[in-house]
Every structure is written in C-alpha cells, then in structure tokens.
Amino acid sequence: MVEPTPIPPRYLRTPEAARFLGISGRTLEKHRTYGTGPTYSKIGGRVIYSVSDLQAWAHRGVRRATDDPGHDTVHPARPMGEARTFAAR
C-alpha cells in the first residue's frame, strides 16, 4: 500500500494571516514589531507565518469562561512595558 504524501506546512503572508486570525493587517504588523504576536519567518524581504504558528498563538487566548485565567495571555499590540501597565489597570 502506498502511503499518502504528507501535506507540506502552509504559509501565509501578513494580509492572509490577519484575515485567518480575524484581525487587521496593521494590528498583526504591530504585534510583530512589539514581539507580542505569533512567530514568523522572513524569506528575502517577505514575512510569512505558518498556519500552525498562527493557530498556536490564537490558542494562547482560549478561555472557558470569563473568570477562567487560562494557561497563557495574548497581549495587546503595544510595547510589552505598556502591555504590563495596561494589564495591571
């Protein structure tokens, strides 16, 4: 029996990745700049995101209820110093 060829990982450019996540491209760019977003790769001058990395980043914000602390936090798209200040309010 012939085994099926594995599907290679899918990569998305910033506009596609933003649509996949349901956020604006500009917000995703800010997350990249501040280091609060999903991991990405650069091929030449192009930024690409793997679908699995986008899903993992989005999964960090999963909660079951409003009082569920979750296992991780997806910070707002601002410098981490400001994100900590924002979270403390």
C-alpha positions as CSV (number, residue, x, y, z in Angstrom):
1,M,0.0,0.0,0.0
2,V,1.3,3.4,-0.9
3,E,1.4,5.9,1.9
4,P,0.0,9.4,1.0
5,T,2.5,12.2,0.6
6,P,2.4,14.4,3.7
7,I,1.0,17.9,3.1
8,P,3.7,20.5,3.4
9,P,3.1,23.2,6.0
10,R,1.0,26.1,4.7
11,Y,2.5,29.6,5.0
12,L,0.6,32.9,4.8
13,R,1.7,36.4,4.1
14,T,0.7,39.2,6.5
15,P,-2.7,40.1,4.9
16,E,-3.7,36.5,4.6
17,A,-2.6,35.7,8.1
18,A,-4.5,38.7,9.5
19,R,-7.7,37.5,7.7
20,F,-7.1,34.0,9.1
21,L,-6.9,35.4,12.7
22,G,-9.8,37.9,12.1
23,I,-7.6,41.0,12.9
24,S,-6.4,43.8,10.7
25,G,-3.1,43.5,8.9
26,R,-1.9,46.6,10.7
27,T,-2.6,45.0,14.1
28,L,-0.6,41.9,13.1
29,E,2.3,44.2,12.0
30,K,2.2,45.9,15.4
31,H,2.3,42.6,17.2
32,R,5.3,41.6,15.1
33,T,7.1,44.9,15.9
34,Y,6.4,44.7,19.7
35,G,7.2,41.0,19.9
36,T,3.7,40.1,21.2
37,G,2.5,38.3,18.1
38,P,2.9,34.9,16.5
39,T,6.3,33.6,15.4
40,Y,7.1,34.4,11.8
41,S,9.8,33.8,9.2
42,K,11.5,36.1,6.7
43,I,12.2,34.8,3.2
44,G,14.1,37.5,1.5
45,G,12.2,40.6,2.4
46,R,8.9,38.8,2.8
47,V,7.3,37.9,6.1
48,I,5.5,34.6,6.3
49,Y,3.5,32.9,9.0
50,S,2.9,29.1,9.3
51,V,-0.7,28.2,9.9
52,S,0.3,26.1,12.8
53,D,2.1,29.0,14.5
54,L,-1.0,31.2,14.0
55,Q,-3.2,28.6,15.5
56,A,-0.9,28.1,18.5
57,W,-0.7,31.9,19.1
58,A,-4.5,32.2,18.9
59,H,-4.9,29.2,21.2
60,R,-3.0,31.0,23.9
61,G,-6.1,33.2,24.5
62,V,-8.5,30.3,24.8
63,R,-10.8,30.5,27.9
64,R,-13.8,28.5,29.0
65,A,-15.5,31.3,31.0
66,T,-14.9,35.0,31.8
67,D,-13.4,34.1,35.1
68,D,-11.1,31.4,33.6
69,P,-7.4,32.6,33.9
70,G,-6.4,30.4,31.0
71,H,-2.9,29.0,30.6
72,D,-1.4,32.0,28.8
73,T,-2.1,35.5,27.6
74,V,-2.3,37.1,24.2
75,H,-1.1,40.7,25.0
76,P,-2.4,43.8,23.2
77,A,-0.4,45.1,20.3
78,R,1.7,47.6,22.2
79,P,5.2,47.5,23.6
80,M,5.5,45.0,26.4
81,G,6.1,47.7,29.1
82,E,2.8,49.3,28.1
83,A,1.1,45.9,27.9
84,R,2.0,45.1,31.5
85,T,0.8,48.5,32.6
86,F,-2.4,48.0,30.7
87,A,-3.0,44.6,32.3
88,A,-2.4,46.0,35.8
89,R,-5.2,48.5,35.5
